[in-house]
Amino acid sequence: VGSEMCIRDSVDAASVKKVLKGKYRNLEKKWQKTKNKLKKNRLGNGLNLKPWKKDGKDAYSVKIDYGNRAHLRHMGHGDWMTYTLGNHKDLGHG
């Protein structure tokens, strides 16, 4: 992830907000902590932020906890949008 890609702000798509209130409500606090860590240091320990080429050029995957990840899209100028989150299988990680 290039140095020009700071994480100034990260918003959750409506679909992410929905699953955080439903199927993945157990991840809501963990996801908030992960977003805060990303803003402080996107290369920090445990985040494992990496390009997610399956969803295109500006898509990335970040670790929430042992079995769950979130996918974000870099919108430019430090703005990011989380477009999906879930377990490895749901997100196509195998």
C-alpha positions as CSV (number, residue, x, y, z in Angstrom):
1,V,0.0,0.0,0.0
2,G,1.6,3.2,-1.2
3,S,2.6,6.0,1.2
4,E,0.3,8.4,-0.7
5,M,-2.7,6.3,0.5
6,C,-3.1,7.6,4.0
7,I,-6.4,6.8,5.8
8,R,-7.9,10.1,6.8
9,D,-11.5,9.0,6.9
10,S,-13.3,5.7,6.4
11,V,-17.1,5.4,5.9
12,D,-19.2,2.2,5.9
13,A,-21.5,1.5,3.0
14,A,-25.2,1.0,3.9
15,S,-24.8,-2.8,3.4
16,V,-21.9,-2.9,5.9
17,K,-24.0,-0.9,8.5
18,K,-26.8,-3.4,7.9
19,V,-24.6,-6.5,8.6
20,L,-23.0,-4.8,11.6
21,K,-26.5,-4.6,13.1
22,G,-27.5,-8.1,12.1
23,K,-25.4,-11.1,11.1
24,Y,-22.1,-9.6,12.2
25,R,-23.2,-7.5,15.2
26,N,-20.5,-9.2,17.2
27,L,-17.9,-7.4,15.1
28,E,-19.2,-3.9,15.5
29,K,-16.8,-2.9,18.3
30,K,-13.9,-4.8,16.8
31,W,-14.5,-3.1,13.5
32,Q,-14.5,0.4,15.1
33,K,-11.2,-0.4,16.8
34,T,-9.8,-1.6,13.5
35,K,-10.8,1.6,11.8
36,N,-9.2,3.7,14.5
37,K,-6.0,1.7,14.2
38,L,-6.0,2.2,10.4
39,K,-6.2,6.0,10.8
40,K,-3.3,6.0,13.3
41,N,-1.0,3.6,11.3
42,R,-2.4,1.7,8.4
43,L,0.7,-0.5,8.4
44,G,0.4,-1.3,12.1
45,N,0.8,-4.7,13.6
46,G,-2.1,-7.1,13.2
47,L,-4.0,-5.1,10.4
48,N,-2.6,-7.0,7.5
49,L,-3.8,-4.4,5.0
50,K,-3.3,-5.7,1.5
51,P,-4.5,-5.1,-2.0
52,W,-7.6,-7.2,-2.9
53,K,-7.2,-7.5,-6.6
54,K,-10.4,-9.6,-7.1
55,D,-12.4,-6.4,-6.6
56,G,-10.3,-4.0,-8.7
57,K,-7.4,-1.6,-8.5
58,D,-8.4,0.4,-5.5
59,A,-9.7,-2.4,-3.3
60,Y,-8.0,-3.6,-0.1
61,S,-8.6,-6.2,2.6
62,V,-7.9,-5.6,6.3
63,K,-8.0,-8.0,9.2
64,I,-10.6,-7.4,11.9
65,D,-9.8,-10.5,14.0
66,Y,-8.7,-14.1,13.5
67,G,-11.5,-15.1,11.2
68,N,-12.9,-11.9,9.8
69,R,-11.9,-9.2,7.4
70,A,-13.2,-6.1,5.8
71,H,-12.9,-4.9,2.2
72,L,-12.3,-1.2,1.6
73,R,-12.0,0.9,-1.5
74,H,-9.6,3.9,-1.7
75,M,-11.7,6.8,-2.9
76,G,-8.8,9.2,-3.1
77,H,-7.4,12.0,-0.9
78,G,-7.3,9.8,2.2
79,D,-11.0,8.9,1.9
80,W,-11.9,5.2,2.1
81,M,-15.2,3.3,2.0
82,T,-15.8,-0.1,3.5
83,Y,-18.0,-2.0,1.1
84,T,-18.2,-5.4,2.7
85,L,-17.1,-7.3,5.8
86,G,-17.4,-10.8,7.1
87,N,-15.6,-14.1,7.6
88,H,-13.0,-15.4,5.2
89,K,-15.3,-17.7,3.4
90,D,-18.0,-15.1,2.8
91,L,-15.4,-12.7,1.4
92,G,-13.8,-15.2,-0.9
93,H,-10.5,-15.7,1.0
94,G,-10.9,-19.5,1.0
